[in-house]
Amino acid sequence: QTDFAKKYVAQGRTEGRTEEAAHALLTVLRARGFAVPDAVRERILAQKDPERLERWLEKAVVAASVAAVIDEPN
């Protein structure tokens, strides 16, 4: 594989990981009975940092609100 191909394979894995994490987060919020406003849903789906999505997912399990999950200092 060329370096060019390796780069795109790695990029695809990261994109797949972030998409999966975003959908998992939305599923947890929905299962917890939280209404997720469209703007928040779009923010979650647009997030490309897998570590941030993982932190949000961990918070979603115990948070009292959607805002408590995604409102954090950047």
Backbone bond lengths (Angstrom), bond angles and torsions (degrees), N, CA, C in turn:
res aa  C-N    CA-C-N  psi(-1)  N-CA   C-N-CA  omega(-1)  CA-C   N-CA-C  phi
1 Q - - - 1.453 - - 1.520 109.45 -
2 T 1.272 115.02 140.64 1.459 119.40 176.97 1.523 109.62 -78.66
3 D 1.326 116.09 163.50 1.467 119.91 175.94 1.520 110.34 -59.97
4 F 1.323 115.86 -36.30 1.462 121.79 178.86 1.533 110.27 -59.76
5 A 1.320 116.62 -47.74 1.463 121.35 -179.73 1.526 110.61 -66.04
6 K 1.324 117.58 -42.04 1.463 121.12 179.41 1.525 111.08 -60.11
7 K 1.321 115.73 -39.75 1.466 120.24 179.36 1.524 110.79 -60.57
8 Y 1.331 116.44 -44.44 1.459 119.63 -178.08 1.520 112.70 -72.44
9 V 1.312 117.72 -32.15 1.460 120.56 175.35 1.528 109.33 -65.32
10 A 1.331 116.75 -45.53 1.467 121.03 179.15 1.525 110.79 -63.52
11 Q 1.318 116.54 -41.62 1.465 120.66 179.33 1.529 110.14 -63.03
12 G 1.314 116.72 -40.88 1.460 120.91 178.39 1.511 112.50 -63.68
13 R 1.327 116.45 -38.76 1.470 120.25 177.68 1.530 110.60 -64.24
14 T 1.324 116.39 -44.38 1.465 120.01 179.87 1.518 110.87 -63.43
15 E 1.327 116.77 -44.32 1.471 119.94 178.87 1.520 110.57 -62.39
16 G 1.317 117.28 -41.48 1.459 120.52 178.03 1.512 111.77 -63.84
17 R 1.320 116.21 -39.69 1.468 121.32 179.42 1.523 110.80 -65.49
18 T 1.329 117.79 -43.21 1.457 119.71 -179.05 1.524 110.98 -69.58
19 E 1.321 116.80 -39.03 1.476 119.70 178.46 1.528 110.41 -63.20
20 E 1.315 116.43 -43.16 1.464 121.07 179.29 1.527 110.86 -63.65
21 A 1.326 117.34 -42.90 1.461 121.42 179.82 1.526 111.05 -65.38
22 A 1.326 117.25 -39.98 1.469 120.89 178.93 1.525 110.40 -62.98
23 H 1.317 117.19 -43.94 1.465 120.35 179.40 1.525 111.23 -67.44
24 A 1.323 117.36 -36.76 1.467 120.74 176.79 1.526 110.08 -63.44
25 L 1.318 116.67 -42.67 1.458 121.38 178.47 1.520 111.20 -60.61
26 L 1.319 116.74 -46.72 1.468 120.42 178.75 1.526 111.10 -62.92
27 T 1.315 117.36 -36.04 1.466 121.18 178.18 1.522 111.12 -65.26
28 V 1.340 116.57 -43.86 1.464 120.28 179.12 1.528 110.39 -63.52
29 L 1.329 116.63 -44.85 1.471 119.37 179.31 1.527 110.86 -60.29
30 R 1.325 116.11 -43.45 1.467 120.50 179.82 1.533 110.16 -65.00
31 A 1.326 117.10 -42.95 1.464 120.87 -179.51 1.528 111.66 -64.46
32 R 1.314 116.06 -29.44 1.472 120.71 178.21 1.515 111.58 -80.24
33 G 1.350 117.17 -4.50 1.460 120.89 176.39 1.514 114.39 88.22
34 F 1.334 117.71 12.50 1.459 120.95 178.77 1.521 110.75 -82.75
35 A 1.317 116.23 136.18 1.458 121.12 170.41 1.528 106.28 -80.50
36 V 1.312 117.03 127.98 1.464 121.05 -179.04 1.527 107.76 -107.06
37 P 1.344 116.57 108.57 1.466 119.32 179.06 1.528 110.96 -59.61
38 D 1.336 115.78 151.68 1.463 120.90 -178.84 1.526 112.44 -53.65
39 A 1.328 117.12 -41.73 1.469 120.70 -178.20 1.529 110.68 -62.83
40 V 1.323 116.88 -38.31 1.463 121.11 179.41 1.523 109.52 -71.43
41 R 1.325 116.48 -42.04 1.469 120.55 177.72 1.528 110.19 -58.13
42 E 1.325 116.17 -45.33 1.468 120.73 179.11 1.523 111.25 -63.48
43 R 1.329 116.67 -39.56 1.472 120.56 178.48 1.527 110.65 -62.88
44 I 1.317 116.37 -42.80 1.470 120.85 179.33 1.526 109.94 -64.17
45 L 1.330 116.78 -47.28 1.463 120.34 -177.63 1.525 112.68 -68.35
46 A 1.332 116.86 -24.90 1.463 121.25 179.92 1.531 112.60 -85.42
47 Q 1.319 116.95 -13.84 1.470 120.70 -177.35 1.529 109.81 -67.09
48 K 1.317 116.56 126.29 1.466 121.64 -177.19 1.525 113.70 -108.31
49 D 1.330 116.71 0.15 1.467 120.62 -179.42 1.532 108.54 -93.96
50 P 1.332 117.64 106.69 1.464 119.29 -176.91 1.525 113.43 -62.21
51 E 1.325 117.96 -31.44 1.467 120.13 178.82 1.527 110.98 -67.60
52 R 1.325 116.95 -39.85 1.467 119.87 178.04 1.524 109.97 -65.86
53 L 1.323 117.15 -43.16 1.460 119.82 178.14 1.523 110.70 -60.85
54 E 1.313 117.59 -38.34 1.464 120.79 177.97 1.530 110.83 -64.48
55 R 1.332 117.03 -42.18 1.475 120.14 177.11 1.526 110.23 -61.78
56 W 1.334 116.34 -44.04 1.469 120.04 179.17 1.533 110.59 -61.62
57 L 1.316 117.00 -40.80 1.457 121.11 -179.74 1.526 110.29 -63.69
58 E 1.322 116.86 -43.32 1.470 120.68 177.87 1.527 110.69 -61.14
59 K 1.326 116.61 -42.85 1.467 120.55 179.05 1.525 111.43 -66.01
60 A 1.333 117.17 -36.32 1.464 121.51 -175.32 1.527 112.03 -60.68
61 V 1.311 116.74 -26.34 1.458 120.34 -178.38 1.527 111.65 -67.73
62 V 1.329 117.64 -30.93 1.469 120.75 -174.10 1.527 114.19 -122.24
63 A 1.310 118.52 -7.47 1.465 121.57 -173.51 1.530 112.29 -66.30
64 A 1.330 114.64 153.16 1.457 121.00 178.75 1.527 112.32 -86.67
65 S 1.344 116.69 -13.40 1.463 120.07 -178.47 1.522 110.04 -159.05
66 V 1.329 115.45 165.14 1.460 119.98 175.78 1.522 109.95 -62.85
67 A 1.330 116.25 -40.89 1.475 120.13 -179.78 1.521 111.25 -59.38
68 A 1.314 117.67 -36.35 1.462 120.88 179.74 1.525 111.22 -67.26
69 V 1.319 117.30 -20.81 1.456 121.29 -179.68 1.522 110.30 -82.04
70 I 1.329 117.79 -50.83 1.461 119.71 -169.74 1.524 115.00 -101.05
71 D 1.337 117.12 -13.19 1.465 117.95 178.49 1.521 109.10 -83.35
72 E 1.325 113.61 107.68 1.463 119.77 179.37 1.509 108.38 -148.99
73 P 1.309 118.06 151.91 1.458 119.37 176.94 1.532 109.91 -63.31
74 N 1.314 116.20 142.22 1.464 120.15 179.62 1.514 111.04 -84.55
